[in-house]
């Protein structure tokens, strides 16, 4: 048995053709790049998703961009009004004098109230030009500070919540109520300005 096993050929001799095929396959595998070969067709799904997101937020970006530009215009007009002789066109604390002054000068009638008993006396009013249109401006006082209240008919929503920003050190509050767009700007502190706006919103409810 030992002699038979030692003399037997227990290994398999691979045919030369098979040997060449194996070697050729190994060589081709060695030349193949190790990195993933990108197929641009795979990009369309993330690109389409990104495009949908961008298109959906563009209107909001445009809206807030326009709001920021208006806010800056409001602040610039407020600063100009603080120059001597620019604050009011009609000087009066009587709402029945200030309101009729706007008749015939604007295509709308602004709401005018006096809050002297609450610490915000009416000083008068004037016309200004904001957002490519004439607007009404009512001027109120809070101790030694002035509050400019801009108003004009809203081109969009009839009501909106208040939006508070700060531009160049001035507090600016914007809201829409009963189809009118309101902007209040002043260097008074936020608490005083919010108290004033609370009075306005109650009066124009």
Backbone as CSV, one residue per row, in Angstrom:
resi,resn,N_x,N_y,N_z,CA_x,CA_y,CA_z,C_x,C_y,C_z
1,UNK,0.833,-1.209,0.000,0.000,0.000,0.000,0.862,1.251,0.000
2,UNK,1.944,1.216,0.885,2.840,2.370,0.947,3.509,2.586,-0.402
3,UNK,3.979,1.508,-0.987,4.655,1.615,-2.280,3.704,2.113,-3.353
4,UNK,2.450,1.660,-3.307,1.480,2.086,-4.309,1.195,3.581,-4.191
5,UNK,1.116,4.074,-2.920,0.821,5.486,-2.716,1.995,6.361,-3.141
6,UNK,3.221,5.914,-2.758,4.394,6.707,-3.104,4.598,6.753,-4.622
7,UNK,4.229,5.743,-5.313,4.452,5.728,-6.749,3.324,6.346,-7.550
8,UNK,2.214,6.639,-6.859,1.051,7.163,-7.605,1.226,8.658,-7.897
9,UNK,0.622,9.092,-8.977,0.637,10.530,-9.309,-0.674,11.141,-8.805
10,UNK,-0.590,11.719,-7.575,-1.789,12.213,-6.903,-2.043,13.708,-7.144
11,UNK,-1.321,14.313,-8.047,-1.595,15.715,-8.362,-2.120,15.801,-9.800
12,UNK,-2.822,16.963,-10.065,-3.453,17.141,-11.366,-2.609,18.095,-12.175
13,UNK,-2.255,17.715,-13.365,-1.512,18.579,-14.273,-2.501,19.407,-15.094
14,UNK,-2.452,20.760,-14.871,-3.358,21.657,-15.596,-2.946,21.726,-17.050
15,UNK,-3.911,21.627,-17.942,-3.583,21.759,-19.362,-3.009,23.148,-19.644
16,UNK,-2.123,23.222,-20.608,-1.456,24.473,-20.919,-2.472,25.558,-21.338
17,UNK,-3.506,25.182,-22.036,-4.520,26.173,-22.479,-5.213,26.792,-21.271
18,UNK,-5.582,25.943,-20.291,-6.231,26.457,-19.080,-5.291,27.359,-18.305
19,UNK,-4.004,26.975,-18.246,-3.004,27.778,-17.542,-2.902,29.178,-18.164
20,UNK,-2.898,29.251,-19.490,-2.807,30.547,-20.172,-4.043,31.423,-19.895
21,UNK,-5.237,30.782,-19.866,-6.452,31.524,-19.590,-6.439,32.136,-18.186
22,UNK,-5.969,31.362,-17.206,-5.897,31.849,-15.823,-4.916,33.008,-15.720
23,UNK,-3.739,32.867,-16.321,-2.741,33.929,-16.269,-3.245,35.197,-16.946
24,UNK,-3.943,35.052,-18.067,-4.480,36.203,-18.774,-5.527,36.928,-17.916
25,UNK,-6.378,36.161,-17.226,-7.393,36.759,-16.355,-6.762,37.510,-15.201
26,UNK,-5.694,36.954,-14.628,-5.009,37.606,-13.512,-4.387,38.922,-13.955
27,UNK,-3.780,38.908,-15.171,-3.152,40.133,-15.682,-4.209,41.228,-15.905
28,UNK,-5.381,40.838,-16.470,-6.439,41.846,-16.701,-6.952,42.411,-15.386
29,UNK,-7.095,41.568,-14.382,-7.557,42.033,-13.069,-6.545,42.987,-12.445
30,UNK,-5.279,42.769,-12.669,-4.243,43.637,-12.119,-4.223,45.005,-12.753
31,UNK,-4.635,45.088,-14.027,-4.666,46.383,-14.708,-5.935,47.188,-14.423
32,UNK,-6.962,46.593,-13.811,-8.234,47.278,-13.569,-8.053,48.347,-12.485
33,UNK,-8.556,49.606,-12.676,-8.400,50.653,-11.652,-9.128,50.287,-10.374
34,UNK,-8.507,50.707,-9.246,-9.073,50.374,-7.943,-10.209,51.311,-7.549
35,UNK,-10.288,52.528,-8.156,-11.337,53.477,-7.778,-12.604,53.194,-8.571
36,UNK,-13.732,53.750,-8.024,-15.028,53.573,-8.655,-15.133,54.480,-9.880
37,UNK,-15.538,53.924,-10.994,-15.703,54.705,-12.199,-17.067,55.385,-12.156
38,UNK,-17.019,56.764,-12.078,-18.257,57.533,-11.919,-19.079,57.533,-13.195
39,UNK,-20.378,57.376,-13.000,-21.316,57.448,-14.106,-22.182,58.695,-13.883
40,UNK,-22.084,59.684,-14.784,-22.798,60.950,-14.614,-24.307,60.768,-14.587
41,UNK,-24.758,59.612,-15.070,-26.199,59.383,-15.034,-26.728,59.304,-13.612
42,UNK,-25.844,58.968,-12.636,-26.275,58.875,-11.246,-26.538,60.252,-10.631
43,UNK,-26.103,61.321,-11.301,-26.224,62.664,-10.719,-27.624,63.253,-10.833
44,UNK,-28.451,62.770,-11.718,-29.702,63.475,-12.004,-30.634,63.504,-10.807
45,UNK,-30.619,62.466,-9.970,-31.536,62.442,-8.813,-31.172,63.524,-7.794
46,UNK,-29.894,63.593,-7.293,-29.578,64.676,-6.348,-29.681,66.062,-6.965
47,UNK,-29.333,66.172,-8.283,-29.450,67.480,-8.925,-30.904,67.921,-9.012
48,UNK,-31.785,66.989,-9.335,-33.209,67.329,-9.418,-33.747,67.726,-8.048
49,UNK,-33.334,66.991,-7.012,-33.793,67.322,-5.654,-33.298,68.695,-5.229
50,UNK,-32.038,69.007,-5.545,-31.487,70.325,-5.207,-32.222,71.435,-5.933
51,UNK,-32.538,71.202,-7.209,-33.258,72.218,-7.991,-34.634,72.487,-7.395
52,UNK,-35.325,71.435,-6.966,-36.654,71.608,-6.370,-36.564,72.429,-5.091
53,UNK,-35.552,72.159,-4.261,-35.385,72.903,-3.005,-35.102,74.371,-3.285
54,UNK,-34.188,74.638,-4.238,-33.834,76.025,-4.555,-35.044,76.778,-5.081
55,UNK,-35.799,76.157,-5.999,-36.964,76.823,-6.569,-38.033,77.089,-5.521
56,UNK,-38.119,76.209,-4.519,-39.147,76.397,-3.491,-38.806,77.515,-2.521
57,UNK,-37.497,77.796,-2.311,-37.140,78.844,-1.351,-36.879,80.185,-2.021
58,UNK,-36.753,80.204,-3.349,-36.489,81.474,-4.042,-37.544,82.542,-3.760
59,UNK,-38.855,82.208,-3.785,-39.836,83.253,-3.485,-39.658,83.853,-2.104
60,UNK,-39.286,82.991,-1.116,-39.096,83.506,0.244,-37.863,84.392,0.315
61,UNK,-36.798,83.988,-0.388,-35.597,84.817,-0.403,-35.885,86.166,-1.041
62,UNK,-36.643,86.145,-2.146,-36.993,87.400,-2.793,-37.847,88.279,-1.901
63,UNK,-38.787,87.639,-1.183,-39.664,88.400,-0.291,-38.875,89.067,0.817
64,UNK,-38.008,88.276,1.492,-37.237,88.847,2.596,-36.222,89.850,2.089
65,UNK,-35.692,89.634,0.877,-34.775,90.626,0.321,-35.468,91.949,0.093
66,UNK,-36.698,91.898,-0.442,-37.469,93.127,-0.656,-37.808,93.783,0.664
67,UNK,-38.148,92.978,1.678,-38.465,93.528,2.988,-37.258,94.235,3.598
68,UNK,-36.077,93.637,3.433,-34.861,94.262,3.967,-34.561,95.582,3.264
69,UNK,-34.793,95.637,1.966,-34.565,96.888,1.234,-35.535,97.973,1.700
70,UNK,-36.806,97.587,1.901,-37.783,98.547,2.401,-37.402,99.028,3.803
71,UNK,-36.956,98.086,4.632,-36.548,98.451,5.985,-35.424,99.474,5.964
72,UNK,-34.469,99.298,5.059,-33.372,100.255,4.952,-33.883,101.608,4.450
73,UNK,-34.819,101.594,3.505,-35.418,102.845,3.021,-36.120,103.577,4.157
74,UNK,-36.834,102.820,4.988,-37.561,103.409,6.114,-36.583,104.089,7.074
75,UNK,-35.499,103.396,7.383,-34.506,103.970,8.299,-33.872,105.214,7.691
76,UNK,-33.533,105.166,6.404,-32.944,106.341,5.739,-33.902,107.534,5.806
77,UNK,-35.206,107.274,5.570,-36.190,108.351,5.632,-36.318,108.892,7.054
78,UNK,-36.239,108.005,8.027,-36.306,108.431,9.431,-35.127,109.344,9.775
79,UNK,-33.944,108.961,9.328,-32.753,109.773,9.607,-32.876,111.140,8.941
80,UNK,-33.357,111.173,7.697,-33.544,112.458,7.013,-34.528,113.351,7.753
81,UNK,-35.560,112.714,8.321,-36.591,113.506,8.993,-36.057,114.200,10.242
82,UNK,-34.974,113.668,10.813,-34.422,114.260,12.032,-33.579,115.499,11.743
83,UNK,-33.344,115.784,10.465,-32.640,117.017,10.115,-33.581,118.200,10.323
84,UNK,-33.061,119.360,10.653,-33.915,120.532,10.921,-34.869,120.831,9.769
85,UNK,-36.151,120.967,10.105,-37.156,121.344,9.121,-37.705,120.210,8.290
86,UNK,-37.334,118.956,8.574,-37.772,117.831,7.751,-38.736,116.885,8.480
87,UNK,-38.990,117.130,9.757,-39.746,116.151,10.540,-41.223,116.116,10.169
88,UNK,-41.856,117.282,10.034,-43.296,117.335,9.771,-43.621,118.364,8.690
89,UNK,-44.670,118.056,7.907,-45.229,119.024,6.962,-46.411,119.752,7.589
90,UNK,-47.124,119.054,8.461,-48.216,119.649,9.214,-47.908,119.431,10.694
91,UNK,-47.785,120.515,11.448,-47.413,120.432,12.858,-48.660,120.599,13.701
92,UNK,-49.081,119.523,14.363,-50.268,119.593,15.206,-50.372,118.312,16.031
93,UNK,-50.908,118.474,17.225,-51.195,117.310,18.062,-52.668,116.918,17.949
94,UNK,-53.407,117.635,17.115,-54.835,117.383,16.933,-55.035,116.445,15.745
95,UNK,-55.536,115.253,16.009,-55.737,114.279,14.934,-56.728,114.786,13.895
96,UNK,-57.646,115.672,14.293,-58.638,116.206,13.359,-58.046,117.293,12.468
97,UNK,-56.832,117.693,12.781,-56.111,118.617,11.897,-55.161,117.847,10.988
98,UNK,-54.505,116.844,11.543,-53.505,116.074,10.792,-54.162,115.196,9.729
99,UNK,-55.235,114.497,10.091,-55.859,113.572,9.137,-56.372,114.285,7.886
100,UNK,-57.116,115.423,8.012,-57.585,116.102,6.791,-56.460,116.652,5.927
101,UNK,-55.287,116.888,6.521,-54.170,117.431,5.740,-53.765,116.478,4.617
102,UNK,-53.951,115.175,4.828,-53.562,114.184,3.811,-54.573,114.096,2.670
103,UNK,-55.784,114.635,2.871,-56.813,114.547,1.824,-56.343,115.242,0.545
104,UNK,-56.449,114.535,-0.565,-56.042,115.092,-1.840,-54.556,114.953,-2.124
105,UNK,-53.779,114.583,-1.123,-52.335,114.396,-1.322,-51.968,112.920,-1.501
106,UNK,-52.847,112.037,-1.039,-52.620,110.595,-1.141,-53.868,109.932,-1.706
107,UNK,-53.698,108.705,-2.223,-54.847,107.968,-2.745,-55.473,107.081,-1.671
108,UNK,-55.165,107.362,-0.407,-55.768,106.638,0.712,-55.819,107.591,1.901
109,UNK,-56.598,107.208,2.901,-56.732,108.041,4.095,-56.131,107.310,5.293
110,UNK,-55.004,107.778,5.830,-54.368,107.095,6.958,-55.171,107.259,8.240
111,UNK,-55.071,106.263,9.100,-55.695,106.343,10.411,-54.804,107.182,11.324
112,UNK,-55.393,108.168,12.016,-54.615,109.078,12.865,-55.200,109.082,14.271
113,UNK,-54.354,108.853,15.263,-54.774,108.892,16.668,-53.698,109.577,17.494
114,UNK,-54.109,110.127,18.622,-53.165,110.762,19.542,-53.130,109.942,20.827
115,UNK,-51.922,109.669,21.309,-51.766,108.860,22.517,-51.008,109.634,23.599
116,UNK,-51.289,110.925,23.695,-50.591,111.755,24.678,-50.836,111.257,26.095
117,UNK,-52.042,110.779,26.365,-52.361,110.306,27.717,-51.590,109.047,28.080
118,UNK,-51.032,108.363,27.064,-50.252,107.139,27.303,-48.764,107.381,27.119
119,UNK,-48.379,108.645,26.965,-46.960,108.967,26.858,-46.423,108.992,25.447
120,UNK,-47.310,108.999,24.439,-46.888,109.048,23.034,-47.679,110.138,22.311
121,UNK,-47.374,111.410,22.564,-48.135,112.482,21.920,-47.863,112.567,20.421
122,UNK,-48.909,112.953,19.682,-48.788,113.173,18.247,-48.132,114.528,18.000
123,UNK,-47.111,114.541,17.124,-46.424,115.799,16.797,-46.867,116.374,15.462
124,UNK,-47.366,115.535,14.577,-47.778,116.000,13.255,-47.636,114.904,12.221
125,UNK,-47.562,115.305,10.967,-47.441,114.326,9.893,-46.744,114.912,8.683
126,UNK,-46.431,114.059,7.754,-45.792,114.505,6.509,-45.990,113.419,5.454
127,UNK,-45.648,113.741,4.218,-45.605,112.750,3.151,-44.160,112.358,2.891
128,UNK,-43.972,111.105,2.482,-42.638,110.636,2.112,-42.786,109.723,0.905
129,UNK,-41.669,109.241,0.407,-41.677,108.384,-0.789,-40.886,107.121,-0.467
130,UNK,-41.599,105.993,-0.349,-40.992,104.719,0.030,-41.461,103.634,-0.932
131,UNK,-40.543,102.789,-1.369,-40.924,101.675,-2.240,-41.598,102.131,-3.513
132,UNK,-41.106,103.233,-4.092,-41.625,103.756,-5.365,-43.064,104.240,-5.273
133,UNK,-43.483,104.721,-4.086,-44.825,105.267,-3.971,-44.882,106.279,-2.828
134,UNK,-45.802,107.260,-2.908,-45.978,108.199,-1.799,-46.656,107.513,-0.617
135,UNK,-46.231,107.831,0.589,-46.776,107.202,1.797,-47.060,108.277,2.838
136,UNK,-47.885,107.906,3.816,-48.192,108.799,4.933,-47.236,108.500,6.081
137,UNK,-46.800,109.560,6.760,-45.932,109.404,7.926,-46.524,110.219,9.072
138,UNK,-46.803,109.548,10.168,-47.241,110.219,11.391,-46.063,110.244,12.358
139,UNK,-45.895,111.358,13.041,-44.742,111.529,13.924,-45.239,111.601,15.367
140,UNK,-44.697,110.720,16.192,-45.028,110.686,17.612,-43.756,110.915,18.428
141,UNK,-43.948,111.279,19.682,-42.822,111.483,20.577,-42.894,110.523,21.760
142,UNK,-41.722,110.150,22.241,-41.604,109.399,23.494,-40.478,110.080,24.267
143,UNK,-40.869,110.942,25.206,-39.900,111.810,25.880,-39.129,112.614,24.830
144,UNK,-37.813,112.463,24.700,-37.049,113.248,23.727,-36.803,112.489,22.416
145,UNK,-37.464,111.372,22.244,-37.279,110.551,21.046,-38.487,110.696,20.123
146,UNK,-38.228,110.565,18.834,-39.292,110.611,17.838,-39.537,109.216,17.266
147,UNK,-40.804,108.926,16.996,-41.207,107.675,16.348,-41.885,108.043,15.033
148,UNK,-41.360,107.555,13.941,-41.989,107.747,12.634,-42.833,106.520,12.314
149,UNK,-44.101,106.748,12.040,-45.007,105.665,11.661,-45.378,105.831,10.192
150,UNK,-44.867,104.946,9.335,-45.142,104.961,7.898,-46.330,104.038,7.619
151,UNK,-47.189,104.426,6.698,-48.317,103.554,6.340,-48.724,103.777,4.897
152,UNK,-49.190,102.696,4.275,-49.747,102.735,2.918,-50.507,101.437,2.682
153,UNK,-51.396,101.382,1.698,-52.163,100.155,1.453,-51.258,98.982,1.091
154,UNK,-51.571,97.826,1.659,-50.792,96.623,1.377,-51.159,96.064,0.017
155,UNK,-50.130,95.638,-0.730,-50.369,95.063,-2.059,-50.642,93.565,-1.991
156,UNK,-50.433,92.956,-0.826,-50.611,91.516,-0.713,-51.601,91.144,0.371
157,UNK,-51.059,90.538,1.450,-51.908,90.054,2.534,-52.598,91.213,3.242
158,UNK,-53.769,90.925,3.845,-54.493,91.949,4.580,-54.072,92.013,6.035
159,UNK,-53.403,90.947,6.516,-52.953,90.892,7.906,-51.668,90.087,7.986
160,UNK,-50.763,90.510,8.855,-49.544,89.733,9.093,-49.049,90.012,10.512
161,UNK,-48.229,89.113,11.000,-47.633,89.292,12.321,-46.540,90.356,12.260
162,UNK,-46.129,90.821,13.427,-45.075,91.828,13.499,-43.713,91.196,13.213
163,UNK,-42.879,91.939,12.517,-41.500,91.535,12.256,-40.588,92.646,12.744
164,UNK,-39.726,92.353,13.686,-38.852,93.350,14.301,-37.426,93.156,13.831
165,UNK,-36.794,94.232,13.385,-35.396,94.197,12.973,-34.695,95.423,13.545
166,UNK,-33.377,95.416,13.420,-32.563,96.553,13.839,-31.686,96.951,12.666
167,UNK,-31.765,98.214,12.254,-30.951,98.727,11.155,-30.211,99.966,11.632
168,UNK,-28.896,99.908,11.564,-28.056,101.062,11.917,-28.392,101.626,13.291
169,UNK,-28.735,100.744,14.222,-29.025,101.172,15.585,-30.461,101.587,15.829
170,UNK,-31.308,101.555,14.795,-32.720,101.927,14.946,-33.582,100.678,14.971
171,UNK,-34.570,100.680,15.864,-35.523,99.574,15.923,-36.607,99.788,14.872
172,UNK,-36.876,98.742,14.100,-37.869,98.814,13.022,-38.869,97.679,13.209
173,UNK,-40.146,98.010,13.203,-41.196,96.998,13.335,-42.162,97.147,12.162
174,UNK,-42.449,96.030,11.519,-43.364,96.031,10.358,-44.491,95.044,10.611
175,UNK,-45.704,95.445,10.239,-46.845,94.538,10.280,-47.892,95.030,9.291
176,UNK,-48.845,94.159,8.993,-49.957,94.497,8.104,-51.246,94.275,8.874
177,UNK,-52.134,95.256,8.798,-53.400,95.164,9.530,-54.498,95.860,8.744
178,UNK,-55.613,95.151,8.576,-56.765,95.693,7.858,-56.384,96.232,6.474
179,UNK,-55.490,95.509,5.793,-55.111,95.885,4.437,-54.133,97.034,4.341
180,UNK,-53.589,97.468,5.477,-52.616,98.555,5.493,-51.270,98.036,5.988
181,UNK,-50.205,98.483,5.324,-48.844,98.115,5.716,-48.300,99.211,6.629
182,UNK,-47.824,98.815,7.815,-47.313,99.768,8.802,-45.840,99.493,9.088
183,UNK,-45.080,100.567,9.219,-43.672,100.485,9.612,-43.424,101.537,10.690
184,UNK,-42.955,101.110,11.844,-42.610,102.034,12.924,-41.103,101.971,13.132
185,UNK,-40.460,103.141,13.197,-39.003,103.175,13.359,-38.651,104.261,14.361
186,UNK,-37.691,103.953,15.230,-37.264,104.913,16.238,-36.015,104.391,16.933
187,UNK,-35.364,105.291,17.687,-34.236,104.851,18.516,-34.676,104.630,19.962
188,UNK,-35.997,104.651,20.230,-36.464,104.298,21.570,-36.209,102.815,21.798
189,UNK,-36.205,102.395,23.053,-35.947,100.986,23.336,-37.103,100.109,22.862
190,UNK,-36.830,98.833,22.755,-37.819,97.894,22.220,-39.098,97.867,23.040
191,UNK,-38.987,97.961,24.367,-40.187,97.910,25.208,-41.120,99.084,24.919
192,UNK,-40.537,100.287,24.811,-41.360,101.463,24.506,-41.998,101.343,23.129
193,UNK,-41.224,100.876,22.157,-41.766,100.761,20.801,-42.879,99.715,20.744
194,UNK,-42.709,98.623,21.459,-43.748,97.594,21.476,-45.008,98.093,22.187
195,UNK,-44.825,98.903,23.226,-45.989,99.492,23.899,-46.749,100.405,22.941
196,UNK,-46.006,101.201,22.180,-46.619,102.100,21.199,-47.376,101.307,20.134
197,UNK,-46.786,100.239,19.640,-47.429,99.418,18.603,-48.674,98.741,19.151
198,UNK,-48.635,98.355,20.423,-49.828,97.781,21.046,-50.980,98.761,21.048
199,UNK,-50.680,100.035,21.317,-51.724,101.060,21.267,-52.265,101.212,19.841
200,UNK,-51.368,101.235,18.871,-51.777,101.371,17.466,-52.657,100.214,17.023
201,UNK,-52.245,99.013,17.334,-52.971,97.838,16.863,-54.333,97.754,17.519
202,UNK,-54.418,98.224,18.749,-55.718,98.256,19.406,-56.639,99.282,18.804
203,UNK,-56.055,100.425,18.399,-56.870,101.502,17.835,-57.348,101.183,16.433
204,UNK,-56.541,100.421,15.670,-56.883,100.114,14.275,-57.523,98.743,14.126
205,UNK,-57.889,98.110,15.221,-58.466,96.760,15.175,-59.822,96.793,14.452
